[in-house]
């Protein structure tokens, strides 16, 4: 079981790596074009709202509710019944998302006022940020249809994932990055408002992703004609699971939107600094956390359907170990190398050393919560695979309210950095509550062997961090170097850190390539 999961996880990670690298290239191009000024704030704002809804209708709550039910149909029902389920789900989900998309396009000023309250008040009172409100309203009309395209893309990806075709859905985001890079290089420079070119890049990227999935669905004989089926038993079960999951699985996204609302009242550039630091956080989160969660959910769902209790616990254990093994060094590495990474990736064109300094503070604050963000991705499927979406909701409410309280506490003295710190603290609370719930239910409990494993990983990470601090050049040296020397130095530092970490693991008796879940007992 662990070998199959490891192979699937490596496939998803490899495809995700390509996407994330191109994502960083995209952000480098955007940073060069717009830096972290007012135009960048507006674009990131207009892109964040449809992406938040994407997590609700597509990759988040829907996937968590749909995959277990589809797995059950594929294991227990006939192919005809499974195809009928796909038809009803596509028609029902598609109808709802079409309505939401139309509302988003038509009602974009309402959304801009709701989530950009600071800009809206300036618009009402003739303040300096009035133009930001007008531009964000316009750009939302362009970016919002992305929600429609990506919802069907995620539906197709979920179907393919349940059939073991992980590479397709993991590779699909590459097309969004390619489209945005193309528009940033050749369309935006020709426009009076470069951010509008980027918005059209988002639209085109969503369309291409949607079209890319269709041939693979045909090959799997899973391309069906959508039909409305609100009361279909399978759809009823999915929406029953999905409605509470809408809140529970998107807590971090709601927190980020609340951060955006608060940041609209802060100094110009705050939204952009948070965006760039969040993008670097998303690299290891997507490469490791989401990749592992992607392969774990279908496996857990199958174990639950076939009543394999020990297998379920072992799969959970494998997922948690894998997250700790990869997440702990990624967390410390992100914190120590915050400034060098921002310099190498973004410091050119309109993005200057001041932006590096400001973004590095929020990156370190976000980085402190990376391991918890990743653990949430693996612990939550322990509930969703058992078709329990209500329990994570309770924990999500606590985490979200806590984040809002933390925001109010930390935003006043620390500004946008306090918002990032508040998000990390709420992630810690959410992960702790998720584990406590699984422990109390007897679904998953950390064994003594796993605790020893954690301790060895922690020691290896400390050794890696000590070496990084010893080798790290001074800030003056980084500023003196050109881009080639910076990139070379950063690459060597990451390579040395990875080597030190791997060697220490082996010396302590951990061989990641032979990692197996702990036996229940």
TIBATI-531933 format. One record per residue (C-alpha): residue in one letter; residue number from 1; x, y negated, z. Coordinates in nm, 3 decimals. Layout:
<drenbas>
<a NUM <X Y Z>> ...
</drenbas>
This chain:
<drenbas>
<x 1 <0.000 0.000 0.000>> <x 2 <0.272 -0.247 0.099>> <x 3 <0.470 -0.179 -0.222>> <x 4 <0.164 -0.250 -0.436>> <x 5 <0.089 -0.570 -0.245>> <x 6 <0.454 -0.675 -0.267>> <x 7 <0.455 -0.621 -0.644>> <x 8 <0.130 -0.815 -0.686>> <x 9 <0.257 -1.088 -0.457>> <x 10 <0.580 -1.117 -0.658>> <x 11 <0.384 -1.144 -0.984>> <x 12 <0.163 -1.420 -0.845>> <x 13 <0.463 -1.596 -0.691>> <x 14 <0.655 -1.583 -1.021>> <x 15 <0.363 -1.730 -1.217>> <x 16 <0.298 -1.982 -0.941>> <x 17 <0.667 -2.079 -0.943>> <x 18 <0.642 -2.176 -1.309>> <x 19 <0.332 -2.382 -1.236>> <x 20 <0.481 -2.550 -0.929>> <x 21 <0.806 -2.637 -1.108>> <x 22 <0.607 -2.798 -1.387>> <x 23 <0.396 -2.968 -1.120>> <x 24 <0.710 -3.124 -0.978>> <x 25 <0.818 -3.230 -1.328>> <x 26 <0.473 -3.388 -1.369>> <x 27 <0.509 -3.578 -1.042>> <x 28 <0.858 -3.691 -1.142>> <x 29 <0.717 -3.833 -1.465>> <x 30 <0.431 -4.001 -1.279>> <x 31 <0.669 -4.145 -1.016>> <x 32 <0.891 -4.285 -1.292>> <x 33 <0.589 -4.436 -1.466>> <x 34 <0.404 -4.586 -1.168>> <x 35 <0.612 -4.544 -0.852>> <x 36 <0.409 -4.582 -0.532>> <x 37 <0.227 -4.906 -0.604>> <x 38 <-0.136 -5.005 -0.650>> <x 39 <-0.182 -4.820 -0.983>> <x 40 <-0.047 -4.499 -0.834>> <x 41 <-0.277 -4.535 -0.532>> <x 42 <-0.579 -4.564 -0.762>> <x 43 <-0.486 -4.264 -0.977>> <x 44 <-0.415 -4.037 -0.681>> <x 45 <-0.741 -4.144 -0.523>> <x 46 <-0.943 -4.071 -0.838>> <x 47 <-0.773 -3.734 -0.876>> <x 48 <-0.820 -3.630 -0.514>> <x 49 <-1.202 -3.634 -0.501>> <x 50 <-1.269 -3.384 -0.784>> <x 51 <-0.983 -3.172 -0.649>> <x 52 <-1.153 -3.168 -0.309>> <x 53 <-1.477 -3.045 -0.468>> <x 54 <-1.275 -2.790 -0.667>> <x 55 <-1.179 -2.629 -0.337>> <x 56 <-1.547 -2.609 -0.245>> <x 57 <-1.699 -2.483 -0.570>> <x 58 <-1.402 -2.303 -0.716>> <x 59 <-1.088 -2.185 -0.540>> <x 60 <-1.206 -2.219 -0.182>> <x 61 <-1.543 -2.127 -0.044>> <x 62 <-1.676 -1.972 -0.363>> <x 63 <-1.377 -1.742 -0.415>> <x 64 <-1.381 -1.633 -0.052>> <x 65 <-1.750 -1.539 -0.078>> <x 66 <-1.748 -1.405 -0.434>> <x 67 <-1.448 -1.170 -0.426>> <x 68 <-1.577 -0.944 -0.142>> <x 69 <-1.922 -0.912 -0.304>> <x 70 <-1.779 -0.847 -0.650>> <x 71 <-1.541 -0.588 -0.501>> <x 72 <-1.839 -0.417 -0.337>> <x 73 <-2.026 -0.407 -0.671>> <x 74 <-1.724 -0.269 -0.856>> <x 75 <-1.671 0.000 -0.593>> <x 76 <-2.033 0.099 -0.524>> <x 77 <-2.250 -0.012 -0.821>> <x 78 <-2.274 0.066 -1.191>> <x 79 <-2.094 -0.140 -1.460>> <x 80 <-2.432 -0.271 -1.578>> <x 81 <-2.517 -0.398 -1.231>> <x 82 <-2.175 -0.562 -1.207>> <x 83 <-2.222 -0.739 -1.540>> <x 84 <-2.565 -0.859 -1.430>> <x 85 <-2.409 -1.001 -1.114>> <x 86 <-2.148 -1.186 -1.321>> <x 87 <-2.420 -1.328 -1.547>> <x 88 <-2.631 -1.452 -1.258>> <x 89 <-2.334 -1.597 -1.070>> <x 90 <-2.207 -1.780 -1.380>> <x 91 <-2.550 -1.925 -1.454>> <x 92 <-2.633 -2.027 -1.099>> <x 93 <-2.292 -2.169 -1.012>> <x 94 <-2.269 -2.338 -1.350>> <x 95 <-2.608 -2.504 -1.311>> <x 96 <-2.524 -2.643 -0.969>> <x 97 <-2.181 -2.768 -1.072>> <x 98 <-2.327 -2.935 -1.381>> <x 99 <-2.563 -3.136 -1.159>> <x 100 <-2.282 -3.232 -0.922>> <x 101 <-2.057 -3.331 -1.213>> <x 102 <-2.324 -3.553 -1.367>> <x 103 <-2.381 -3.719 -1.031>> <x 104 <-2.007 -3.775 -0.989>> <x 105 <-1.975 -3.940 -1.330>> <x 106 <-2.285 -4.158 -1.295>> <x 107 <-2.241 -4.233 -0.926>> <x 108 <-1.865 -4.293 -0.930>> <x 109 <-1.898 -4.639 -0.766>> <x 110 <-2.077 -4.476 -0.473>> <x 111 <-1.798 -4.221 -0.431>> <x 112 <-1.533 -4.493 -0.461>> <x 113 <-1.707 -4.696 -0.189>> <x 114 <-1.755 -4.391 0.032>> <x 115 <-1.396 -4.263 0.026>> <x 116 <-1.217 -4.594 -0.038>> <x 117 <-1.392 -4.805 0.221>> <x 118 <-1.105 -5.051 0.257>> <x 119 <-1.101 -5.127 -0.115>> <x 120 <-1.481 -5.156 -0.126>> <x 121 <-1.483 -5.413 0.156>> <x 122 <-1.218 -5.613 -0.028>> <x 123 <-1.433 -5.600 -0.342>> <x 124 <-1.732 -5.732 -0.149>> <x 125 <-1.529 -6.010 0.010>> <x 126 <-1.298 -6.096 -0.281>> <x 127 <-0.993 -5.944 -0.112>> <x 128 <-0.661 -5.846 -0.269>> <x 129 <-0.762 -5.482 -0.322>> <x 130 <-1.089 -5.556 -0.505>> <x 131 <-0.939 -5.441 -0.836>> <x 132 <-0.853 -5.104 -0.683>> <x 133 <-1.221 -5.037 -0.618>> <x 134 <-1.321 -5.125 -0.977>> <x 135 <-1.044 -4.916 -1.130>> <x 136 <-1.110 -4.614 -0.906>> <x 137 <-1.479 -4.623 -1.005>> <x 138 <-1.383 -4.619 -1.374>> <x 139 <-1.121 -4.346 -1.338>> <x 140 <-1.357 -4.118 -1.147>> <x 141 <-1.581 -4.109 -1.455>> <x 142 <-1.287 -3.961 -1.648>> <x 143 <-1.146 -3.723 -1.387>> <x 144 <-1.471 -3.588 -1.244>> <x 145 <-1.554 -3.349 -1.536>> <x 146 <-1.238 -3.162 -1.436>> <x 147 <-1.455 -3.011 -1.162>> <x 148 <-1.681 -2.844 -1.422>> <x 149 <-1.393 -2.695 -1.619>> <x 150 <-1.200 -2.571 -1.317>> <x 151 <-1.505 -2.412 -1.156>> <x 152 <-1.546 -2.172 -1.447>> <x 153 <-1.170 -2.126 -1.462>> <x 154 <-1.173 -2.018 -1.097>> <x 155 <-1.471 -1.787 -1.157>> <x 156 <-1.279 -1.616 -1.436>> <x 157 <-0.966 -1.598 -1.220>> <x 158 <-1.156 -1.435 -0.934>> <x 159 <-1.293 -1.169 -1.170>> <x 160 <-0.948 -1.096 -1.310>> <x 161 <-0.792 -1.085 -0.961>> <x 162 <-1.038 -0.820 -0.842>> <x 163 <-0.924 -0.611 -1.137>> <x 164 <-0.558 -0.653 -1.055>> <x 165 <-0.487 -0.911 -1.330>> <x 166 <-0.324 -1.164 -1.100>> <x 167 <-0.078 -1.315 -1.347>> <x 168 <-0.338 -1.483 -1.571>> <x 169 <-0.505 -1.697 -1.304>> <x 170 <-0.170 -1.775 -1.141>> <x 171 <-0.028 -1.898 -1.473>> <x 172 <-0.333 -2.101 -1.578>> <x 173 <-0.243 -2.420 -1.378>> <x 174 <0.061 -2.455 -1.603>> <x 175 <-0.167 -2.601 -1.869>> <x 176 <-0.288 -2.880 -1.643>> <x 177 <0.070 -2.982 -1.570>> <x 178 <0.170 -2.966 -1.938>> <x 179 <-0.131 -3.179 -2.037>> <x 180 <-0.058 -3.443 -1.771>> <x 181 <0.312 -3.456 -1.861>> <x 182 <0.222 -3.500 -2.228>> <x 183 <-0.027 -3.779 -2.159>> <x 184 <0.215 -3.950 -1.917>> <x 185 <0.494 -3.950 -2.176>> <x 186 <0.306 -4.033 -2.494>> <x 187 <-0.036 -4.178 -2.408>> <x 188 <0.001 -4.379 -2.087>> <x 189 <0.291 -4.597 -2.212>> <x 190 <0.069 -4.713 -2.498>> <x 191 <-0.212 -4.825 -2.266>> <x 192 <-0.253 -5.149 -2.075>> <x 193 <-0.355 -4.940 -1.773>> <x 194 <-0.114 -4.639 -1.768>> <x 195 <-0.316 -4.469 -1.495>> <x 196 <-0.608 -4.430 -1.738>> <x 197 <-0.386 -4.219 -1.964>> <x 198 <-0.311 -3.990 -1.670>> <x 199 <-0.682 -3.960 -1.597>> <x 200 <-0.743 -3.841 -1.954>> <x 201 <-0.458 -3.594 -1.901>> <x 202 <-0.650 -3.444 -1.609>> <x 203 <-0.960 -3.411 -1.830>> <x 204 <-0.766 -3.242 -2.111>> <x 205 <-0.584 -3.012 -1.870>> <x 206 <-0.911 -2.888 -1.721>> <x 207 <-1.053 -2.813 -2.066>> <x 208 <-0.744 -2.618 -2.175>> <x 209 <-0.743 -2.409 -1.855>> <x 210 <-1.109 -2.320 -1.911>> <x 211 <-1.049 -2.210 -2.272>> <x 212 <-0.735 -2.012 -2.184>> <x 213 <-0.924 -1.766 -1.960>> <x 214 <-1.186 -1.664 -2.218>> <x 215 <-0.978 -1.410 -2.422>> <x 216 <-0.879 -1.227 -2.103>> <x 217 <-1.241 -1.200 -1.993>> <x 218 <-1.328 -1.056 -2.335>> <x 219 <-1.051 -0.799 -2.296>> <x 220 <-1.190 -0.697 -1.955>> <x 221 <-1.545 -0.689 -2.100>> <x 222 <-1.641 -0.945 -1.835>> <x 223 <-1.750 -1.231 -2.061>> <x 224 <-2.125 -1.257 -2.007>> <x 225 <-2.407 -1.493 -2.100>> <x 226 <-2.484 -1.714 -1.797>> <x 227 <-2.838 -1.693 -1.662>> <x 228 <-3.007 -1.850 -1.361>> <x 229 <-3.034 -1.610 -1.068>> <x 230 <-3.080 -1.795 -0.741>> <x 231 <-3.276 -1.506 -0.589>> <x 232 <-3.068 -1.222 -0.735>> <x 233 <-2.956 -0.999 -0.440>> <x 234 <-2.587 -1.042 -0.519>> <x 235 <-2.617 -1.418 -0.566>> <x 236 <-2.820 -1.443 -0.246>> <x 237 <-2.545 -1.261 -0.060>> <x 238 <-2.275 -1.482 -0.212>> <x 239 <-2.453 -1.806 -0.132>> <x 240 <-2.532 -1.683 0.218>> <x 241 <-2.161 -1.628 0.268>> <x 242 <-2.060 -1.939 0.077>> <x 243 <-2.273 -2.204 0.246>> <x 244 <-2.094 -2.186 0.583>> <x 245 <-1.764 -2.120 0.406>> <x 246 <-1.808 -2.447 0.217>> <x 247 <-1.716 -2.618 0.539>> <x 248 <-1.486 -2.367 0.698>> <x 249 <-1.245 -2.308 0.410>> <x 250 <-1.221 -2.675 0.313>> <x 251 <-1.135 -2.819 0.653>> <x 252 <-0.787 -2.917 0.543>> <x 253 <-0.930 -3.085 0.233>> <x 254 <-1.185 -3.279 0.438>> <x 255 <-0.901 -3.385 0.663>> <x 256 <-0.703 -3.508 0.361>> <x 257 <-1.004 -3.705 0.234>> <x 258 <-1.046 -3.861 0.577>> <x 259 <-0.676 -3.947 0.566>> <x 260 <-0.739 -4.119 0.232>> <x 261 <-1.026 -4.318 0.378>> <x 262 <-0.811 -4.438 0.669>> <x 263 <-0.514 -4.501 0.437>> <x 264 <-0.728 -4.734 0.222>> <x 265 <-0.718 -4.973 0.520>> <x 266 <-0.338 -4.946 0.557>> <x 267 <-0.052 -5.109 0.369>> <x 268 <-0.049 -5.065 -0.010>> <x 269 <0.149 -4.755 -0.103>> <x 270 <0.025 -4.543 0.189>> <x 271 <-0.187 -4.316 -0.032>> <x 272 <0.101 -4.267 -0.274>> <x 273 <0.357 -4.187 -0.002>> <x 274 <0.119 -3.931 0.143>> <x 275 <0.059 -3.789 -0.204>> <x 276 <0.427 -3.738 -0.291>> <x 277 <0.504 -3.578 0.043>> <x 278 <0.195 -3.358 0.015>> <x 279 <0.307 -3.246 -0.331>> <x 280 <0.639 -3.123 -0.193>> <x 281 <0.449 -2.947 0.087>> <x 282 <0.225 -2.779 -0.172>> <x 283 <0.524 -2.623 -0.348>> <x 284 <0.610 -2.363 -0.081>> <x 285 <0.246 -2.345 0.028>> <x 286 <0.138 -2.242 -0.320>> <x 287 <0.444 -2.033 -0.398>> <x 288 <0.421 -1.825 -0.080>> <x 289 <0.104 -1.891 0.121>> <x 290 <-0.158 -1.900 -0.152>> <x 291 <0.017 -1.629 -0.355>> <x 292 <0.014 -1.386 -0.061>> <x 293 <-0.345 -1.476 0.029>> <x 294 <-0.450 -1.419 -0.334>> <x 295 <-0.340 -1.055 -0.329>> <x 296 <-0.441 -0.991 0.033>> <x 297 <-0.811 -1.085 -0.002>> <x 298 <-0.905 -0.822 -0.265>> <x 299 <-0.703 -0.559 -0.074>> <x 300 <-0.877 -0.645 0.254>> <x 301 <-1.217 -0.646 0.084>> <x 302 <-1.157 -0.297 -0.054>> <x 303 <-1.041 -0.168 0.286>> <x 304 <-1.355 -0.309 0.448>> <x 305 <-1.592 -0.165 0.184>> <x 306 <-1.432 0.178 0.223>> <x 307 <-1.433 0.153 0.605>> <x 308 <-1.054 0.183 0.640>> <x 309 <-1.006 0.010 0.974>> <x 310 <-0.639 0.100 1.019>> <x 311 <-0.564 0.003 0.661>> <x 312 <-0.735 -0.332 0.713>> <x 313 <-0.521 -0.410 1.019>> <x 314 <-0.205 -0.297 0.840>> <x 315 <-0.280 -0.520 0.543>> <x 316 <-0.337 -0.816 0.774>> <x 317 <-0.009 -0.738 0.948>> <x 318 <0.177 -0.726 0.617>> <x 319 <0.032 -1.063 0.518>> <x 320 <0.123 -1.233 0.847>> <x 321 <0.476 -1.093 0.843>> <x 322 <0.527 -1.203 0.484>> <x 323 <0.404 -1.554 0.569>> <x 324 <0.639 -1.586 0.870>> <x 325 <0.933 -1.444 0.672>> <x 326 <0.893 -1.703 0.397>> <x 327 <0.720 -1.988 0.578>> <x 328 <0.953 -2.043 0.871>> <x 329 <1.269 -2.118 0.667>> <x 330 <1.062 -2.320 0.418>> <x 331 <0.929 -2.534 0.703>> <x 332 <1.270 -2.616 0.852>> <x 333 <1.428 -2.660 0.510>> <x 334 <1.157 -2.908 0.408>> <x 335 <1.215 -3.116 0.720>> <x 336 <1.596 -3.123 0.699>> <x 337 <1.611 -3.186 0.324>> <x 338 <1.319 -3.431 0.303>> <x 339 <1.516 -3.733 0.183>> <x 340 <1.752 -3.548 -0.054>> <x 341 <1.458 -3.375 -0.225>> <x 342 <1.268 -3.700 -0.269>> <x 343 <1.581 -3.869 -0.407>> <x 344 <1.650 -3.595 -0.658>> <x 345 <1.291 -3.550 -0.772>> <x 346 <1.139 -3.897 -0.768>> <x 347 <1.394 -4.179 -0.717>> <x 348 <1.401 -4.333 -1.063>> <x 349 <1.207 -4.593 -1.256>> <x 350 <0.940 -4.755 -1.037>> <x 351 <1.012 -4.522 -0.742>> <x 352 <1.292 -4.679 -0.534>> <x 353 <1.485 -4.602 -0.213>> <x 354 <1.218 -4.774 -0.002>> <x 355 <0.960 -4.531 -0.137>> <x 356 <1.198 -4.243 -0.059>> <x 357 <1.235 -4.360 0.300>> <x 358 <0.862 -4.406 0.351>> <x 359 <0.761 -4.078 0.185>> <x 360 <1.026 -3.883 0.378>> <x 361 <0.864 -3.971 0.711>> <x 362 <0.526 -3.833 0.608>> <x 363 <0.694 -3.531 0.446>> <x 364 <0.863 -3.440 0.774>> <x 365 <0.532 -3.479 0.957>> <x 366 <0.353 -3.260 0.703>> <x 367 <0.644 -3.013 0.698>> <x 368 <0.608 -2.949 1.071>> <x 369 <0.269 -2.792 0.996>> <x 370 <0.370 -2.586 0.690>> <x 371 <0.384 -2.250 0.869>> <x 372 <0.038 -2.307 1.015>> <x 373 <-0.106 -2.412 0.678>> <x 374 <0.028 -2.085 0.535>> <x 375 <-0.099 -1.872 0.824>> <x 376 <-0.450 -2.013 0.777>> <x 377 <-0.442 -1.888 0.417>> <x 378 <-0.382 -1.532 0.538>> <x 379 <-0.581 -1.527 0.864>> <x 380 <-0.902 -1.665 0.708>> <x 381 <-0.937 -1.372 0.461>> <x 382 <-0.951 -1.146 0.768>> <x 383 <-1.299 -1.291 0.818>> <x 384 <-1.410 -1.341 0.459>> <x 385 <-1.318 -0.986 0.354>> <x 386 <-1.556 -0.864 0.626>> <x 387 <-1.819 -1.106 0.491>> <x 388 <-1.803 -1.314 0.809>> <x 389 <-1.801 -1.678 0.706>> <x 390 <-1.967 -1.822 1.014>> <x 391 <-1.685 -1.772 1.262>> <x 392 <-1.426 -1.971 1.063>> <x 393 <-1.682 -2.250 1.036>> <x 394 <-1.693 -2.291 1.413>> <x 395 <-1.316 -2.309 1.423>> <x 396 <-1.316 -2.544 1.124>> <x 397 <-1.548 -2.787 1.300>> <x 398 <-1.318 -2.796 1.601>> <x 399 <-1.012 -2.849 1.379>> <x 400 <-1.176 -3.123 1.172>> <x 401 <-1.303 -3.317 1.471>> <x 402 <-0.963 -3.281 1.634>> <x 403 <-0.797 -3.417 1.320>> <x 404 <-1.022 -3.723 1.325>> <x 405 <-0.938 -3.783 1.690>> <x 406 <-0.566 -3.736 1.620>> <x 407 <-0.597 -3.980 1.328>> <x 408 <-0.739 -4.249 1.552>> <x 409 <-0.471 -4.184 1.814>> <x 410 <-0.168 -4.176 1.582>> <x 411 <-0.270 -4.404 1.290>> <x 412 <-0.259 -4.723 1.496>> <x 413 <0.103 -4.692 1.618>> <x 414 <0.244 -4.481 1.331>> <x 415 <0.031 -4.573 1.027>> <x 416 <0.026 -4.322 0.741>> <x 417 <0.287 -4.103 0.918>> <x 418 <0.040 -4.061 1.203>> <x 419 <-0.217 -3.934 0.951>> <x 420 <0.025 -3.664 0.832>> <x 421 <0.111 -3.566 1.190>> <x 422 <-0.259 -3.543 1.278>> <x 423 <-0.319 -3.307 0.983>> <x 424 <-0.035 -3.081 1.097>> <x 425 <-0.164 -3.069 1.454>> <x 426 <-0.515 -2.978 1.339>> <x 427 <-0.366 -2.697 1.126>> <x 428 <-0.192 -2.557 1.435>> <x 429 <-0.522 -2.557 1.622>> <x 430 <-0.708 -2.397 1.331>> <x 431 <-0.452 -2.116 1.291>> <x 432 <-0.454 -2.046 1.665>> <x 433 <-0.832 -2.021 1.674>> <x 434 <-0.842 -1.791 1.371>> <x 435 <-0.591 -1.553 1.526>> <x 436 <-0.764 -1.558 1.864>> <x 437 <-1.092 -1.463 1.696>> <x 438 <-0.937 -1.169 1.510>> <x 439 <-0.764 -1.058 1.830>> <x 440 <-1.080 -1.068 2.037>> <x 441 <-1.274 -0.877 1.770>> <x 442 <-1.007 -0.606 1.764>> <x 443 <-0.951 -0.663 1.393>> <x 444 <-0.587 -0.769 1.412>> <x 445 <-0.348 -0.794 1.702>> <x 446 <0.021 -0.874 1.684>> <x 447 <0.215 -0.566 1.793>> <x 448 <0.537 -0.559 1.994>> <x 449 <0.727 -0.461 1.678>> <x 450 <0.586 -0.762 1.495>> <x 451 <0.687 -0.994 1.783>> <x 452 <1.043 -0.863 1.757>> <x 453 <1.024 -0.925 1.382>> <x 454 <0.914 -1.285 1.448>> <x 455 <1.204 -1.337 1.690>> <x 456 <1.459 -1.214 1.437>> <x 457 <1.314 -1.441 1.169>> <x 458 <1.332 -1.736 1.410>> <x 459 <1.699 -1.666 1.489>> <x 460 <1.781 -1.638 1.119>> <x 461 <1.601 -1.966 1.051>> <x 462 <1.795 -2.142 1.328>> <x 463 <2.123 -2.016 1.181>> <x 464 <2.018 -2.144 0.840>> <x 465 <1.918 -2.485 0.983>> <x 466 <2.246 -2.524 1.173>> <x 467 <2.439 -2.460 0.852>> <x 468 <2.228 -2.717 0.666>> <x 469 <2.291 -2.984 0.928>> <x 470 <2.665 -2.909 0.914>> <x 471 <2.686 -2.929 0.533>> <x 472 <2.441 -3.216 0.480>> <x 473 <2.614 -3.526 0.329>> <x 474 <2.542 -3.867 0.477>> <x 475 <2.266 -4.086 0.338>> <x 476 <2.527 -4.333 0.210>> <x 477 <2.687 -4.051 0.011>> <x 478 <2.354 -3.953 -0.143>> <x 479 <2.293 -4.314 -0.249>> <x 480 <2.642 -4.346 -0.396>> <x 481 <2.601 -4.036 -0.615>> <x 482 <2.427 -4.028 -0.950>> <x 483 <2.139 -3.794 -1.031>> <x 484 <2.370 -3.514 -1.149>> <x 485 <2.572 -3.506 -0.826>> <x 486 <2.257 -3.530 -0.615>> <x 487 <2.088 -3.243 -0.797>> <x 488 <2.402 -3.028 -0.782>> <x 489 <2.448 -3.095 -0.410>> <x 490 <2.084 -3.021 -0.332>> <x 491 <2.095 -2.697 -0.531>> <x 492 <2.411 -2.585 -0.351>> <x 493 <2.259 -2.670 -0.012>> <x 494 <1.945 -2.469 -0.086>> <x 495 <2.155 -2.180 -0.217>> <x 496 <2.379 -2.181 0.091>> <x 497 <2.075 -2.196 0.319>> <x 498 <1.908 -1.903 0.142>> <x 499 <2.229 -1.699 0.156>> <x 500 <2.279 -1.771 0.527>> <x 501 <1.918 -1.686 0.603>> <x 502 <1.926 -1.362 0.405>> <x 503 <2.257 -1.247 0.553>> <x 504 <2.141 -1.316 0.909>> <x 505 <1.821 -1.122 0.845>> <x 506 <2.017 -0.821 0.722>> <x 507 <2.258 -0.842 1.017>> <x 508 <1.956 -0.838 1.251>> <x 509 <1.818 -0.530 1.076>> <x 510 <1.548 -0.687 0.855>> <x 511 <1.543 -0.588 0.489>> <x 512 <1.266 -0.793 0.326>> <x 513 <1.254 -0.573 0.016>> <x 514 <1.162 -0.276 0.238>> <x 515 <0.919 -0.458 0.464>> <x 516 <0.629 -0.242 0.579>> <x 517 <0.333 -0.325 0.803>> <x 518 <0.354 -0.224 1.166>> <x 519 <0.162 0.086 1.268>> <x 520 <-0.148 0.028 1.474>> <x 521 <-0.104 0.155 1.819>> 
</drenbas>
